[in-house]
Amino acid sequence: MLDEKLRYLKDVVSLQLNREKCIGCGLCTTVCPHAVFDLVDGKARLIDRNRCMECGACARNCPTAAITVHPGVGCASAIVHSWLTGKEPSCDCGGGSDCC
């Protein structure tokens, strides 16, 4: 069973996979930090889109552009940036009650 702690908000992620374009190289399975992908019948498959944190590593590494995602959107990006820089997360939403 997949770790439920790695899930973010349900059904809001921008991640899309076009299996027809996929050549089965497996790079997405290697670079995804939350194991969103696996390979089935020689092609990538989404295991759980809701685990995606929209970092964009899969799309940047896909040689056939079979994966699209809008990296850097939302608070997941801000949280990852804070881990990397050691600074407080800022999702540039003005700090109101709807922010991270």
JOGIVEN-V91112 format. One line per field, one symbol per residue. ss: DSSP state (@ for helix, = for strand, . for the rest). phi: phi as a letter, one per 30 degrees, with the letter a starting at -180 (. if undefined). burial: I if it has 9 or more other C-alpha atoms within 8 Angstrom, else O. Layout:
ss=???
phi=???
burial=???
This chain:
ss=...@@@.........==.........@@@@@.....====..====..@@@.....@@@@@.....==.....@@@@@@@@@@@@...............
phi=.ddddddcddhbdddbbcddddcididdddcddchdcbcbhibdbddaedddchdiddddcddchdcbacdicideddddedddcicddbchciidddde
burial=OOOOOOIOOOOOIOIOIOIOOIOOOIIIIOIIOOIIIIIOOOIIIIOOIIIIIIIIIIIOIIOOOIIIIIOIOOIIIIIOIIOOOOOOIIIOOOIOOOIO
